[in-house]
Amino acid sequence: MDFTSYAELAVRLVNTAARADGDPDQLGSPQAFHAFVADRPHLAGPVTFHDLDALRLLRADLAAIFTFAAEGNDAAAADRLNALLAQHPVHSVVARHDGLPWHLHLTDSGSVAERYAAGATSGLATVVVQFGANRLGICAIASCQGAFIDASTNRSRRYCSDHCSTRATVTAFRTRESTMATSPPTTAAG
């Protein structure tokens, strides 16, 4: 079982919320959800509005975990994660396919929302246990609030995407340029 891949489900779900930049909520309709998980065949299947409601609640809980972790409140993040693990138990099966050796998969039983929740919470728990809650972050751009898992060697990631990183760099550059343009020039004697 590739827990990093399952942890990425948690990041993706948190980042489905509507954004200030006009991105719509990706849990707004069953069709939008199917487009969102098109690359995850194990999450295919009928999606009800009840599933979407359950996923929105899960999204809020996962967002709280990322926020607690980003604030350095590891205990609160672990408490919330433990509550989700109890609520969404994992049922695994031994599988072999595509020439791969025997490995674990999550079962395909339950609703799409239940399968998503079990995968996301177990994957996130594995990342926290193996690498620490300080690997979970929230984008440093206040208007974004996107979640991410920091896989950098020195735990230096601050933004959820390359787009946000570039946006912050451009904003900082423009601020420096503006400050330099309005400040009187300094001299060696001054």
Biotite code that builds the C-alpha atoms (Angstrom):
import biotite.structure as struc

atoms = struc.array([
    struc.Atom([0.000, 0.000, 0.000], chain_id="A", res_id=1, res_name="MET", atom_name="CA", element="C"),
    struc.Atom([1.439, 3.368, -0.997], chain_id="A", res_id=2, res_name="ASP", atom_name="CA", element="C"),
    struc.Atom([0.488, 5.530, 1.965], chain_id="A", res_id=3, res_name="PHE", atom_name="CA", element="C"),
    struc.Atom([2.002, 8.639, 0.404], chain_id="A", res_id=4, res_name="THR", atom_name="CA", element="C"),
    struc.Atom([-0.487, 8.289, -2.413], chain_id="A", res_id=5, res_name="SER", atom_name="CA", element="C"),
    struc.Atom([-3.303, 7.904, 0.097], chain_id="A", res_id=6, res_name="TYR", atom_name="CA", element="C"),
    struc.Atom([-2.055, 10.914, 2.100], chain_id="A", res_id=7, res_name="ALA", atom_name="CA", element="C"),
    struc.Atom([-2.218, 12.915, -1.110], chain_id="A", res_id=8, res_name="GLU", atom_name="CA", element="C"),
    struc.Atom([-5.978, 12.222, -1.071], chain_id="A", res_id=9, res_name="LEU", atom_name="CA", element="C"),
    struc.Atom([-6.181, 14.282, 2.124], chain_id="A", res_id=10, res_name="ALA", atom_name="CA", element="C"),
    struc.Atom([-4.315, 17.191, 0.508], chain_id="A", res_id=11, res_name="VAL", atom_name="CA", element="C"),
    struc.Atom([-6.434, 17.015, -2.601], chain_id="A", res_id=12, res_name="ARG", atom_name="CA", element="C"),
    struc.Atom([-9.676, 16.963, -0.619], chain_id="A", res_id=13, res_name="LEU", atom_name="CA", element="C"),
    struc.Atom([-8.738, 19.973, 1.503], chain_id="A", res_id=14, res_name="VAL", atom_name="CA", element="C"),
    struc.Atom([-7.843, 21.823, -1.674], chain_id="A", res_id=15, res_name="ASN", atom_name="CA", element="C"),
    struc.Atom([-11.238, 21.162, -3.320], chain_id="A", res_id=16, res_name="THR", atom_name="CA", element="C"),
    struc.Atom([-12.861, 24.085, -1.534], chain_id="A", res_id=17, res_name="ALA", atom_name="CA", element="C"),
    struc.Atom([-13.871, 27.109, -3.563], chain_id="A", res_id=18, res_name="ALA", atom_name="CA", element="C"),
    struc.Atom([-11.092, 29.692, -3.719], chain_id="A", res_id=19, res_name="ARG", atom_name="CA", element="C"),
    struc.Atom([-11.018, 33.448, -3.695], chain_id="A", res_id=20, res_name="ALA", atom_name="CA", element="C"),
    struc.Atom([-9.503, 33.355, -7.190], chain_id="A", res_id=21, res_name="ASP", atom_name="CA", element="C"),
    struc.Atom([-12.760, 31.925, -8.573], chain_id="A", res_id=22, res_name="GLY", atom_name="CA", element="C"),
    struc.Atom([-12.053, 28.170, -8.568], chain_id="A", res_id=23, res_name="ASP", atom_name="CA", element="C"),
    struc.Atom([-15.385, 26.447, -7.845], chain_id="A", res_id=24, res_name="PRO", atom_name="CA", element="C"),
    struc.Atom([-15.942, 23.902, -5.082], chain_id="A", res_id=25, res_name="ASP", atom_name="CA", element="C"),
    struc.Atom([-15.017, 20.552, -6.608], chain_id="A", res_id=26, res_name="GLN", atom_name="CA", element="C"),
    struc.Atom([-17.557, 18.848, -4.354], chain_id="A", res_id=27, res_name="LEU", atom_name="CA", element="C"),
    struc.Atom([-20.395, 20.883, -5.801], chain_id="A", res_id=28, res_name="GLY", atom_name="CA", element="C"),
    struc.Atom([-21.920, 18.051, -7.823], chain_id="A", res_id=29, res_name="SER", atom_name="CA", element="C"),
    struc.Atom([-21.421, 14.345, -8.474], chain_id="A", res_id=30, res_name="PRO", atom_name="CA", element="C"),
    struc.Atom([-20.073, 15.211, -11.938], chain_id="A", res_id=31, res_name="GLN", atom_name="CA", element="C"),
    struc.Atom([-17.514, 17.622, -10.475], chain_id="A", res_id=32, res_name="ALA", atom_name="CA", element="C"),
    struc.Atom([-16.405, 14.954, -7.990], chain_id="A", res_id=33, res_name="PHE", atom_name="CA", element="C"),
    struc.Atom([-16.031, 12.350, -10.762], chain_id="A", res_id=34, res_name="HIS", atom_name="CA", element="C"),
    struc.Atom([-13.837, 14.770, -12.695], chain_id="A", res_id=35, res_name="ALA", atom_name="CA", element="C"),
    struc.Atom([-11.822, 15.405, -9.520], chain_id="A", res_id=36, res_name="PHE", atom_name="CA", element="C"),
    struc.Atom([-11.084, 11.684, -8.968], chain_id="A", res_id=37, res_name="VAL", atom_name="CA", element="C"),
    struc.Atom([-10.837, 10.639, -12.627], chain_id="A", res_id=38, res_name="ALA", atom_name="CA", element="C"),
    struc.Atom([-7.229, 9.518, -12.045], chain_id="A", res_id=39, res_name="ASP", atom_name="CA", element="C"),
    struc.Atom([-8.265, 7.280, -9.106], chain_id="A", res_id=40, res_name="ARG", atom_name="CA", element="C"),
    struc.Atom([-10.236, 4.334, -10.534], chain_id="A", res_id=41, res_name="PRO", atom_name="CA", element="C"),
    struc.Atom([-10.810, 2.828, -7.078], chain_id="A", res_id=42, res_name="HIS", atom_name="CA", element="C"),
    struc.Atom([-12.957, 5.871, -6.288], chain_id="A", res_id=43, res_name="LEU", atom_name="CA", element="C"),
    struc.Atom([-15.188, 5.402, -9.316], chain_id="A", res_id=44, res_name="ALA", atom_name="CA", element="C"),
    struc.Atom([-18.785, 4.531, -8.691], chain_id="A", res_id=45, res_name="GLY", atom_name="CA", element="C"),
    struc.Atom([-22.053, 6.190, -7.919], chain_id="A", res_id=46, res_name="PRO", atom_name="CA", element="C"),
    struc.Atom([-21.753, 9.379, -5.882], chain_id="A", res_id=47, res_name="VAL", atom_name="CA", element="C"),
    struc.Atom([-24.755, 10.710, -4.026], chain_id="A", res_id=48, res_name="THR", atom_name="CA", element="C"),
    struc.Atom([-25.342, 14.110, -2.516], chain_id="A", res_id=49, res_name="PHE", atom_name="CA", element="C"),
    struc.Atom([-25.044, 12.348, 0.850], chain_id="A", res_id=50, res_name="HIS", atom_name="CA", element="C"),
    struc.Atom([-21.501, 11.298, -0.185], chain_id="A", res_id=51, res_name="ASP", atom_name="CA", element="C"),
    struc.Atom([-20.687, 14.879, -1.114], chain_id="A", res_id=52, res_name="LEU", atom_name="CA", element="C"),
    struc.Atom([-21.967, 16.106, 2.263], chain_id="A", res_id=53, res_name="ASP", atom_name="CA", element="C"),
    struc.Atom([-19.835, 13.478, 4.036], chain_id="A", res_id=54, res_name="ALA", atom_name="CA", element="C"),
    struc.Atom([-16.788, 14.502, 1.999], chain_id="A", res_id=55, res_name="LEU", atom_name="CA", element="C"),
    struc.Atom([-17.349, 18.182, 2.847], chain_id="A", res_id=56, res_name="ARG", atom_name="CA", element="C"),
    struc.Atom([-17.382, 17.288, 6.555], chain_id="A", res_id=57, res_name="LEU", atom_name="CA", element="C"),
    struc.Atom([-14.235, 15.222, 6.094], chain_id="A", res_id=58, res_name="LEU", atom_name="CA", element="C"),
    struc.Atom([-12.655, 18.137, 4.227], chain_id="A", res_id=59, res_name="ARG", atom_name="CA", element="C"),
    struc.Atom([-13.291, 20.445, 7.185], chain_id="A", res_id=60, res_name="ALA", atom_name="CA", element="C"),
    struc.Atom([-11.773, 17.929, 9.621], chain_id="A", res_id=61, res_name="ASP", atom_name="CA", element="C"),
    struc.Atom([-8.715, 17.390, 7.426], chain_id="A", res_id=62, res_name="LEU", atom_name="CA", element="C"),
    struc.Atom([-8.283, 21.154, 6.963], chain_id="A", res_id=63, res_name="ALA", atom_name="CA", element="C"),
    struc.Atom([-8.291, 21.510, 10.757], chain_id="A", res_id=64, res_name="ALA", atom_name="CA", element="C"),
    struc.Atom([-5.544, 18.875, 11.024], chain_id="A", res_id=65, res_name="ILE", atom_name="CA", element="C"),
    struc.Atom([-3.374, 20.746, 8.519], chain_id="A", res_id=66, res_name="PHE", atom_name="CA", element="C"),
    struc.Atom([-4.046, 24.028, 10.316], chain_id="A", res_id=67, res_name="THR", atom_name="CA", element="C"),
    struc.Atom([-3.185, 22.595, 13.748], chain_id="A", res_id=68, res_name="PHE", atom_name="CA", element="C"),
    struc.Atom([0.015, 21.082, 12.332], chain_id="A", res_id=69, res_name="ALA", atom_name="CA", element="C"),
    struc.Atom([1.000, 24.342, 10.605], chain_id="A", res_id=70, res_name="ALA", atom_name="CA", element="C"),
    struc.Atom([0.497, 26.191, 13.896], chain_id="A", res_id=71, res_name="GLU", atom_name="CA", element="C"),
    struc.Atom([2.734, 23.683, 15.693], chain_id="A", res_id=72, res_name="GLY", atom_name="CA", element="C"),
    struc.Atom([-0.149, 22.174, 17.664], chain_id="A", res_id=73, res_name="ASN", atom_name="CA", element="C"),
    struc.Atom([0.781, 18.540, 17.005], chain_id="A", res_id=74, res_name="ASP", atom_name="CA", element="C"),
    struc.Atom([-1.339, 17.220, 19.877], chain_id="A", res_id=75, res_name="ALA", atom_name="CA", element="C"),
    struc.Atom([-4.535, 18.772, 18.492], chain_id="A", res_id=76, res_name="ALA", atom_name="CA", element="C"),
    struc.Atom([-3.684, 17.495, 14.999], chain_id="A", res_id=77, res_name="ALA", atom_name="CA", element="C"),
    struc.Atom([-3.130, 13.983, 16.371], chain_id="A", res_id=78, res_name="ALA", atom_name="CA", element="C"),
    struc.Atom([-6.358, 14.102, 18.399], chain_id="A", res_id=79, res_name="ASP", atom_name="CA", element="C"),
    struc.Atom([-8.404, 15.100, 15.358], chain_id="A", res_id=80, res_name="ARG", atom_name="CA", element="C"),
    struc.Atom([-6.626, 12.497, 13.220], chain_id="A", res_id=81, res_name="LEU", atom_name="CA", element="C"),
    struc.Atom([-7.278, 9.774, 15.810], chain_id="A", res_id=82, res_name="ASN", atom_name="CA", element="C"),
    struc.Atom([-10.971, 10.682, 15.825], chain_id="A", res_id=83, res_name="ALA", atom_name="CA", element="C"),
    struc.Atom([-11.067, 10.322, 12.038], chain_id="A", res_id=84, res_name="LEU", atom_name="CA", element="C"),
    struc.Atom([-9.232, 6.990, 12.161], chain_id="A", res_id=85, res_name="LEU", atom_name="CA", element="C"),
    struc.Atom([-11.821, 5.661, 14.606], chain_id="A", res_id=86, res_name="ALA", atom_name="CA", element="C"),
    struc.Atom([-14.658, 6.997, 12.462], chain_id="A", res_id=87, res_name="GLN", atom_name="CA", element="C"),
    struc.Atom([-13.226, 5.650, 9.174], chain_id="A", res_id=88, res_name="HIS", atom_name="CA", element="C"),
    struc.Atom([-11.564, 2.268, 9.806], chain_id="A", res_id=89, res_name="PRO", atom_name="CA", element="C"),
    struc.Atom([-9.365, 0.795, 7.103], chain_id="A", res_id=90, res_name="VAL", atom_name="CA", element="C"),
    struc.Atom([-10.150, -2.581, 5.623], chain_id="A", res_id=91, res_name="HIS", atom_name="CA", element="C"),
    struc.Atom([-7.276, -3.898, 3.574], chain_id="A", res_id=92, res_name="SER", atom_name="CA", element="C"),
    struc.Atom([-6.794, -6.868, 1.271], chain_id="A", res_id=93, res_name="VAL", atom_name="CA", element="C"),
    struc.Atom([-3.707, -8.573, -0.105], chain_id="A", res_id=94, res_name="VAL", atom_name="CA", element="C"),
    struc.Atom([-3.503, -8.115, -3.879], chain_id="A", res_id=95, res_name="ALA", atom_name="CA", element="C"),
    struc.Atom([-1.185, -8.837, -6.787], chain_id="A", res_id=96, res_name="ARG", atom_name="CA", element="C"),
    struc.Atom([-1.597, -7.346, -10.246], chain_id="A", res_id=97, res_name="HIS", atom_name="CA", element="C"),
    struc.Atom([0.287, -5.825, -13.165], chain_id="A", res_id=98, res_name="ASP", atom_name="CA", element="C"),
    struc.Atom([3.388, -7.895, -12.408], chain_id="A", res_id=99, res_name="GLY", atom_name="CA", element="C"),
    struc.Atom([3.757, -6.355, -8.952], chain_id="A", res_id=100, res_name="LEU", atom_name="CA", element="C"),
    struc.Atom([4.529, -8.506, -5.913], chain_id="A", res_id=101, res_name="PRO", atom_name="CA", element="C"),
    struc.Atom([1.890, -9.106, -3.245], chain_id="A", res_id=102, res_name="TRP", atom_name="CA", element="C"),
    struc.Atom([0.919, -5.850, -1.547], chain_id="A", res_id=103, res_name="HIS", atom_name="CA", element="C"),
    struc.Atom([-1.941, -4.259, 0.376], chain_id="A", res_id=104, res_name="LEU", atom_name="CA", element="C"),
    struc.Atom([-4.901, -2.432, -1.107], chain_id="A", res_id=105, res_name="HIS", atom_name="CA", element="C"),
    struc.Atom([-7.853, -0.868, 0.606], chain_id="A", res_id=106, res_name="LEU", atom_name="CA", element="C"),
    struc.Atom([-11.019, -2.833, -0.063], chain_id="A", res_id=107, res_name="THR", atom_name="CA", element="C"),
    struc.Atom([-13.500, -1.547, -2.565], chain_id="A", res_id=108, res_name="ASP", atom_name="CA", element="C"),
    struc.Atom([-16.393, -1.992, -0.166], chain_id="A", res_id=109, res_name="SER", atom_name="CA", element="C"),
    struc.Atom([-18.452, 0.890, 1.122], chain_id="A", res_id=110, res_name="GLY", atom_name="CA", element="C"),
    struc.Atom([-19.489, 4.111, -0.521], chain_id="A", res_id=111, res_name="SER", atom_name="CA", element="C"),
    struc.Atom([-17.127, 6.347, -2.444], chain_id="A", res_id=112, res_name="VAL", atom_name="CA", element="C"),
    struc.Atom([-17.085, 8.740, 0.530], chain_id="A", res_id=113, res_name="ALA", atom_name="CA", element="C"),
    struc.Atom([-16.203, 5.894, 2.934], chain_id="A", res_id=114, res_name="GLU", atom_name="CA", element="C"),
    struc.Atom([-13.388, 4.624, 0.692], chain_id="A", res_id=115, res_name="ARG", atom_name="CA", element="C"),
    struc.Atom([-12.042, 8.147, 0.224], chain_id="A", res_id=116, res_name="TYR", atom_name="CA", element="C"),
    struc.Atom([-12.151, 8.840, 3.976], chain_id="A", res_id=117, res_name="ALA", atom_name="CA", element="C"),
    struc.Atom([-10.434, 5.584, 4.924], chain_id="A", res_id=118, res_name="ALA", atom_name="CA", element="C"),
    struc.Atom([-7.647, 6.126, 2.403], chain_id="A", res_id=119, res_name="GLY", atom_name="CA", element="C"),
    struc.Atom([-7.086, 9.796, 3.183], chain_id="A", res_id=120, res_name="ALA", atom_name="CA", element="C"),
    struc.Atom([-7.043, 9.402, 6.959], chain_id="A", res_id=121, res_name="THR", atom_name="CA", element="C"),
    struc.Atom([-4.838, 6.295, 7.013], chain_id="A", res_id=122, res_name="SER", atom_name="CA", element="C"),
    struc.Atom([-2.398, 7.834, 4.545], chain_id="A", res_id=123, res_name="GLY", atom_name="CA", element="C"),
    struc.Atom([-2.221, 11.083, 6.492], chain_id="A", res_id=124, res_name="LEU", atom_name="CA", element="C"),
    struc.Atom([-1.739, 9.184, 9.751], chain_id="A", res_id=125, res_name="ALA", atom_name="CA", element="C"),
    struc.Atom([1.154, 7.265, 8.231], chain_id="A", res_id=126, res_name="THR", atom_name="CA", element="C"),
    struc.Atom([2.853, 10.474, 7.079], chain_id="A", res_id=127, res_name="VAL", atom_name="CA", element="C"),
    struc.Atom([2.448, 12.017, 10.551], chain_id="A", res_id=128, res_name="VAL", atom_name="CA", element="C"),
    struc.Atom([3.823, 8.914, 12.291], chain_id="A", res_id=129, res_name="VAL", atom_name="CA", element="C"),
    struc.Atom([6.749, 8.403, 9.906], chain_id="A", res_id=130, res_name="GLN", atom_name="CA", element="C"),
    struc.Atom([7.776, 11.994, 9.238], chain_id="A", res_id=131, res_name="PHE", atom_name="CA", element="C"),
    struc.Atom([6.052, 14.195, 11.844], chain_id="A", res_id=132, res_name="GLY", atom_name="CA", element="C"),
    struc.Atom([3.099, 16.533, 11.899], chain_id="A", res_id=133, res_name="ALA", atom_name="CA", element="C"),
    struc.Atom([5.427, 19.400, 10.992], chain_id="A", res_id=134, res_name="ASN", atom_name="CA", element="C"),
    struc.Atom([5.406, 18.003, 7.437], chain_id="A", res_id=135, res_name="ARG", atom_name="CA", element="C"),
    struc.Atom([1.793, 19.182, 7.068], chain_id="A", res_id=136, res_name="LEU", atom_name="CA", element="C"),
    struc.Atom([1.332, 22.775, 6.055], chain_id="A", res_id=137, res_name="GLY", atom_name="CA", element="C"),
    struc.Atom([-1.039, 25.497, 4.937], chain_id="A", res_id=138, res_name="ILE", atom_name="CA", element="C"),
    struc.Atom([-0.055, 27.872, 2.145], chain_id="A", res_id=139, res_name="CYS", atom_name="CA", element="C"),
    struc.Atom([1.670, 31.043, 3.362], chain_id="A", res_id=140, res_name="ALA", atom_name="CA", element="C"),
    struc.Atom([-0.501, 33.149, 1.049], chain_id="A", res_id=141, res_name="ILE", atom_name="CA", element="C"),
    struc.Atom([-3.369, 34.210, 3.308], chain_id="A", res_id=142, res_name="ALA", atom_name="CA", element="C"),
    struc.Atom([-5.983, 34.238, 0.558], chain_id="A", res_id=143, res_name="SER", atom_name="CA", element="C"),
    struc.Atom([-5.105, 30.695, -0.533], chain_id="A", res_id=144, res_name="CYS", atom_name="CA", element="C"),
    struc.Atom([-5.228, 28.371, 2.500], chain_id="A", res_id=145, res_name="GLN", atom_name="CA", element="C"),
    struc.Atom([-4.230, 25.377, 0.340], chain_id="A", res_id=146, res_name="GLY", atom_name="CA", element="C"),
    struc.Atom([-2.875, 22.335, 2.181], chain_id="A", res_id=147, res_name="ALA", atom_name="CA", element="C"),
    struc.Atom([0.349, 20.517, 1.362], chain_id="A", res_id=148, res_name="PHE", atom_name="CA", element="C"),
    struc.Atom([2.730, 17.850, 2.609], chain_id="A", res_id=149, res_name="ILE", atom_name="CA", element="C"),
    struc.Atom([6.279, 19.158, 2.841], chain_id="A", res_id=150, res_name="ASP", atom_name="CA", element="C"),
    struc.Atom([8.568, 16.538, 1.334], chain_id="A", res_id=151, res_name="ALA", atom_name="CA", element="C"),
    struc.Atom([11.587, 18.872, 1.167], chain_id="A", res_id=152, res_name="SER", atom_name="CA", element="C"),
    struc.Atom([14.738, 17.687, 2.899], chain_id="A", res_id=153, res_name="THR", atom_name="CA", element="C"),
    struc.Atom([14.925, 20.730, 5.170], chain_id="A", res_id=154, res_name="ASN", atom_name="CA", element="C"),
    struc.Atom([11.193, 21.231, 5.833], chain_id="A", res_id=155, res_name="ARG", atom_name="CA", element="C"),
    struc.Atom([11.259, 24.605, 4.119], chain_id="A", res_id=156, res_name="SER", atom_name="CA", element="C"),
    struc.Atom([8.158, 24.488, 1.950], chain_id="A", res_id=157, res_name="ARG", atom_name="CA", element="C"),
    struc.Atom([5.795, 27.425, 2.508], chain_id="A", res_id=158, res_name="ARG", atom_name="CA", element="C"),
    struc.Atom([3.395, 27.311, -0.441], chain_id="A", res_id=159, res_name="TYR", atom_name="CA", element="C"),
    struc.Atom([0.878, 24.748, -1.657], chain_id="A", res_id=160, res_name="CYS", atom_name="CA", element="C"),
    struc.Atom([1.826, 25.031, -5.323], chain_id="A", res_id=161, res_name="SER", atom_name="CA", element="C"),
    struc.Atom([4.333, 26.465, -7.754], chain_id="A", res_id=162, res_name="ASP", atom_name="CA", element="C"),
    struc.Atom([1.673, 29.005, -8.718], chain_id="A", res_id=163, res_name="HIS", atom_name="CA", element="C"),
    struc.Atom([1.458, 30.351, -5.154], chain_id="A", res_id=164, res_name="CYS", atom_name="CA", element="C"),
    struc.Atom([5.248, 30.349, -4.782], chain_id="A", res_id=165, res_name="SER", atom_name="CA", element="C"),
    struc.Atom([5.608, 32.382, -7.973], chain_id="A", res_id=166, res_name="THR", atom_name="CA", element="C"),
    struc.Atom([2.820, 34.710, -6.856], chain_id="A", res_id=167, res_name="ARG", atom_name="CA", element="C"),
    struc.Atom([4.617, 35.371, -3.560], chain_id="A", res_id=168, res_name="ALA", atom_name="CA", element="C"),
    struc.Atom([7.926, 35.967, -5.335], chain_id="A", res_id=169, res_name="THR", atom_name="CA", element="C"),
    struc.Atom([6.353, 38.454, -7.749], chain_id="A", res_id=170, res_name="VAL", atom_name="CA", element="C"),
    struc.Atom([4.569, 40.249, -4.883], chain_id="A", res_id=171, res_name="THR", atom_name="CA", element="C"),
    struc.Atom([7.815, 40.512, -2.901], chain_id="A", res_id=172, res_name="ALA", atom_name="CA", element="C"),
    struc.Atom([9.678, 41.790, -5.984], chain_id="A", res_id=173, res_name="PHE", atom_name="CA", element="C"),
    struc.Atom([7.034, 44.428, -6.695], chain_id="A", res_id=174, res_name="ARG", atom_name="CA", element="C"),
    struc.Atom([7.073, 45.514, -3.046], chain_id="A", res_id=175, res_name="THR", atom_name="CA", element="C"),
    struc.Atom([10.868, 45.931, -3.139], chain_id="A", res_id=176, res_name="ARG", atom_name="CA", element="C"),
    struc.Atom([10.672, 47.826, -6.425], chain_id="A", res_id=177, res_name="GLU", atom_name="CA", element="C"),
    struc.Atom([7.963, 50.095, -5.051], chain_id="A", res_id=178, res_name="SER", atom_name="CA", element="C"),
    struc.Atom([9.929, 50.737, -1.864], chain_id="A", res_id=179, res_name="THR", atom_name="CA", element="C"),
    struc.Atom([13.088, 51.528, -3.821], chain_id="A", res_id=180, res_name="MET", atom_name="CA", element="C"),
    struc.Atom([11.193, 53.886, -6.132], chain_id="A", res_id=181, res_name="ALA", atom_name="CA", element="C"),
    struc.Atom([9.693, 55.881, -3.266], chain_id="A", res_id=182, res_name="THR", atom_name="CA", element="C"),
    struc.Atom([12.770, 55.930, -1.017], chain_id="A", res_id=183, res_name="SER", atom_name="CA", element="C"),
    struc.Atom([15.345, 58.681, -1.470], chain_id="A", res_id=184, res_name="PRO", atom_name="CA", element="C"),
    struc.Atom([18.643, 57.363, -2.803], chain_id="A", res_id=185, res_name="PRO", atom_name="CA", element="C"),
    struc.Atom([21.279, 56.763, -0.185], chain_id="A", res_id=186, res_name="THR", atom_name="CA", element="C"),
    struc.Atom([24.847, 57.836, -0.565], chain_id="A", res_id=187, res_name="THR", atom_name="CA", element="C"),
    struc.Atom([28.013, 56.457, 0.921], chain_id="A", res_id=188, res_name="ALA", atom_name="CA", element="C"),
    struc.Atom([28.247, 59.524, 3.175], chain_id="A", res_id=189, res_name="ALA", atom_name="CA", element="C"),
    struc.Atom([24.561, 59.399, 4.138], chain_id="A", res_id=190, res_name="GLY", atom_name="CA", element="C"),
])
